[in-house]
Amino acid sequence: MDDHSPLKQTPLHALHVSLGARMVPFAGYDMPVQYPAGVMKEHLHTRSAAGLFDVSHMGQIILKPKSGRIEDAALALETLVPVDVLGLAEGRQRYGLFTNDQGGILDDLMIANRGDHLFLVVNASCKDEDFAHLQKHLGETCDLSLLDDRALIALQGPRAECVLAELWADIATMRFMDVAEADLHDVLCIISRSGYTGEDGFEISIPAASAEDVTRRILEHPDVMPIGLGARDSLRLEAGLCLYGNDIYTETTPVEAALEWAMQKARRTGGARAGGFPGADTILRQFADGADRRRIGLKPEGKAPVRGGAPLFADAEGKTPVGSVTSGGFGPSADHPVAMGYVDIAHIPNGTQLFAEVRGKYLPVTLAALPFVTPTYKR
Amino acid sequence: MLKFTDEHEWLKIEGDVATVGITAHAAEQLGDLVFVELPEAGTVLDKGATAATVESVKAASDVYCPLDGEIVESNQAIVEDPALVNSDPQGAGWFFKLKLSDPSAVNALLDEAAYKELIA
């Protein structure tokens, strides 16, 4: 990206500024990193009540089959993702990954079956490349559009359902990963029961022209607080969720990233539509035999946070490198530092102690199960 | 005597010892601190050397030694409870006491009015 190009603004930019947000550049957008409450309070509020996030910088893509048959769009998309898209029922959503020919991850995304089309949500930093990738490979079978006239917000936390139920009573009938359409304050929105915090919650796509109005009215609810990118990162890290560009990237495969759960049976060896996605040979071989390294959770034993990029060693002298930290920080709900990273498979037995190099010191870290907090999804 | 640096530290000078901390402005910019690492007493530091490290939920930042000197005491209370730096940055949230190699060097630092202008 050209660092000198002017920052883009989401449809909620003026709202962030009016709420006193501290704005920072993120993926080419001027985004709120925190509001006056601060990262710690925003994080804890999301886990105890409800947090509202602007994620309008993310890409919203519509994939419409030229034949009119949704199966054709699903099968076309399956050539780019190791995911069972054909088996995704109408009104359901599922996590997916774009892979490359080496089995690396180009991006992660959400895929929803909206009846006559597929609706994708991709990362902000990858959206133009993703769209070009889709155009190139799916342009003959599908009509594609990258929507620039819609905002996307997330309402996350244990009070999210009650808050939205005041606007749309049927929200309670939605299960985790359901997708529905409903009027919120007389604006037709696309709602999914999903998120990036480990909490129950919803992601809501709103026409840009009405986005500020709908968002302001949701924020009026006493249980709702606006949440910036700072707490978004600490929430997803505690939830063990990957950040594209940090924890998964073109040099990591789905098996190395411990994302086998995102590849349903139909696409695995022996499945009805096994393989047939970029890098299938490598990924399916690793699926059977394991990969040389794996993404795991790390709990620093002391109080010092261990950040992304810190090298990991088997010994306290830093002689035997075994991997590196990809994301790390303080977990406000866990109340201790939390991290994740890649470790050579030989050093992964449970309870293993490793050492992370931080400012010239070798700090003990223990392998830990992800997530660090128990998810509260309404399955 | 109270002095400031353009690295957003304050120094309360009593004789040849300066009590050093970060300004309210710096504490607000850093956000909620979760970890503080301080130099040990007896450490001799040059002006500009990394004296302490603070970490917020989001990121780590260095605190630089404002003048040449020797650490004579560090504030263990902020190691135990880093939030003190946010709640009382220019009081209970002090970082360390520095015995100055050259007490006259404080004259080159900013006074309160000059610092306020800097952050205005």
Interface residues (C-beta under 8 A of the other chain):
Chain A: V33 Q34 G38 V39 M40 K41 H43 G230 A231 D233 S234 K303 A304 P305 R307 G329 F330 P332 P337 R359
Chain B: G31 D32 V34 F35 E37 T53 E55 S56 V57 K58 A59 A60
